[in-house]
């Protein structure tokens, strides 16, 4: 049992002190994932991973969030939160590009990461919703790999899959998304 799963179990059993342990363990891992996702990006396309992690954590720590039952459940929720943040950022950039008139305020250390062009990110986002109706497991894997930047080993572990199974599912999901994006 991982530290995350142990802490989540303790929280579910009413251990109030366990909640204080959760943030440092998860924050470090989320920050590492965000930094890994940004590695190798051109300076003009990357901002700070801190903002992505902080915004995701704020959404995940909101009072209306369900209790996470496992590490995989948490990282699935984190992937969805990061996905939504990146999509919102891409939509803002597109509206500005199309004359939205919104003023730009630099966020210094708290900037959002956008590693894909906004058009691509929005197309993947929309196709991913359709894939989730068809194959939820494949959609979860895409969220972890594309939006969070996990390696295949990390995503397979987070989802509780064998690496070979995750690789097959990844190949299938990529082909499905490419076909769906071309059709729409």
C-alpha positions in Angstrom: 0.0 0.0 0.0 1.4 3.4 -1.0 1.6 6.3 1.4 -1.2 8.1 -0.6 -3.5 5.1 -0.3 -2.7 4.7 3.4 -3.4 8.4 4.0 -6.6 8.3 2.0 -7.8 5.2 4.0 -7.0 7.0 7.2 -9.0 10.0 6.1 -12.0 7.8 5.2 -11.8 6.3 8.7 -12.0 9.7 10.3 -8.4 10.4 11.2 -8.3 14.2 11.0 -4.5 14.3 11.3 -4.1 12.3 8.1 -5.5 15.1 6.0 -2.5 17.2 7.0 -0.2 14.5 5.7 -1.9 14.4 2.3 -0.9 17.7 0.8 2.9 17.4 1.1 2.9 13.9 -0.3 0.6 14.7 -3.2 2.0 18.2 -3.9 5.5 16.9 -4.4 4.4 14.2 -6.8 2.1 16.6 -8.8 4.8 19.2 -9.0 7.3 16.5 -10.3 4.7 15.5 -12.9 4.2 19.1 -14.0 7.9 19.7 -14.2 8.4 16.5 -16.2 5.7 17.5 -18.6 7.3 20.8 -19.2 10.9 19.5 -19.7 12.2 20.3 -23.1 9.6 22.9 -23.9 10.6 26.1 -25.6 10.7 29.1 -23.2 7.9 30.9 -25.0 5.5 28.0 -24.6 6.1 27.1 -21.0 5.3 29.0 -17.9 5.6 27.7 -14.4 4.4 24.3 -13.3 3.6 25.8 -9.9 0.4 27.4 -11.2 -0.9 24.2 -12.8 -0.3 22.3 -9.6 -1.8 25.0 -7.3 -4.9 25.4 -9.4 -5.4 21.6 -9.6 -4.9 21.3 -5.9 -7.4 24.1 -5.2 -10.0 22.2 -7.3 -9.2 18.9 -5.8 -9.4 20.2 -2.2 -12.7 21.9 -2.8 -15.3 20.9 -0.2 -17.6 19.3 -2.8 -15.0 16.8 -3.9 -15.7 13.1 -3.2 -13.4 11.1 -1.0 -10.6 9.5 -3.0 -10.5 5.8 -2.5 -7.1 5.0 -3.9 -4.0 6.5 -5.5 -5.4 5.7 -8.9 -8.7 7.5 -8.0 -6.8 10.6 -6.9 -4.6 10.8 -9.9 -7.6 10.3 -12.2 -9.2 13.3 -10.5 -5.9 15.2 -10.8 -5.6 14.4 -14.5 -9.2 15.7 -15.0 -8.5 18.9 -13.1 -5.3 19.6 -15.0 -7.1 18.8 -18.3 -9.8 21.3 -17.5 -7.3 24.0 -16.5 -5.3 23.5 -19.7 -8.5 23.6 -21.8 -9.7 26.8 -20.1 -6.3 28.4 -20.7 -6.4 27.3 -24.4 -9.9 28.7 -24.8 -8.8 32.0 -23.3 -5.8 32.2 -25.6 -8.1 31.5 -28.6 -10.6 34.1 -27.6 -7.8 36.6 -27.3 -6.4 35.6 -30.7 -9.8 36.1 -32.2 -10.3 39.6 -30.6 -11.8 38.7 -27.3 -10.5 42.0 -25.8 -9.5 40.5 -22.5 -6.5 42.2 -20.9 -3.4 40.1 -20.1 -2.1 40.1 -16.6 1.3 38.3 -16.1 1.2 35.8 -13.3 4.9 35.6 -12.6 5.5 32.3 -10.7 1.8 31.3 -11.0 1.5 30.8 -14.7 -0.3 28.0 -16.5 1.5 25.5 -18.7 0.3 25.0 -22.3 2.5 22.5 -24.1 0.3 21.9 -27.1 -1.2 24.5 -29.5 -4.6 25.6 -28.3 -6.4 24.2 -31.4 -4.8 20.8 -30.8 -5.6 20.8 -27.1 -9.2 21.7 -27.7 -9.6 19.1 -30.4 -8.2 16.4 -28.1 -10.4 17.6 -25.2 -13.5 17.3 -27.3 -12.5 13.9 -28.8 -11.6 12.7 -25.3 -15.1 13.3 -24.1 -16.4 11.1 -26.9 -13.8 8.4 -26.2 -14.8 8.4 -22.5 -18.3 7.3 -23.5 -16.9 4.6 -25.7 -13.9 3.4 -23.5 -13.5 5.1 -20.1 -10.2 3.2 -19.3 -8.6 4.5 -22.5 -9.8 8.0 -21.8 -8.3 7.9 -18.3 -5.0 6.8 -19.7 -5.0 9.6 -22.3 -5.7 12.2 -19.5 -2.8 10.9 -17.5 -0.4 10.8 -20.4 -1.5 13.8 -22.5 -2.7 16.3 -19.9 -0.6 15.3 -16.8 2.5 14.2 -18.7 3.0 10.9 -16.9 5.3 8.3 -18.4 3.8 5.0 -19.5 5.1 3.4 -16.3 3.6 6.1 -14.1 0.2 6.0 -15.8 0.1 2.2 -15.8 0.9 2.2 -12.1 -1.7 5.0 -11.3 -4.4 3.0 -13.1 -3.3 -0.4 -11.7 -2.5 -1.8 -15.2 0.3 -3.9 -16.4 2.7 -1.8 -18.5 2.0 -4.0 -21.6 -1.7 -3.5 -21.1 -1.3 0.2 -20.8 0.8 0.3 -23.9 -1.8 -1.5 -25.9 -4.5 0.7 -24.6 -2.4 3.8 -25.4 -1.9 2.6 -29.0 -5.7 2.0 -29.3 -6.6 5.4 -27.7 -4.3 7.4 -29.9 -5.6 5.7 -33.1 -9.2 6.3 -31.9 -8.6 9.9 -31.1 -6.8 10.6 -34.5 -9.7 9.1 -36.4 -12.3 10.9 -34.3 -10.5 14.3 -34.7 -10.3 13.9 -38.5 -14.0 13.1 -38.7 -15.0 16.2 -36.6 
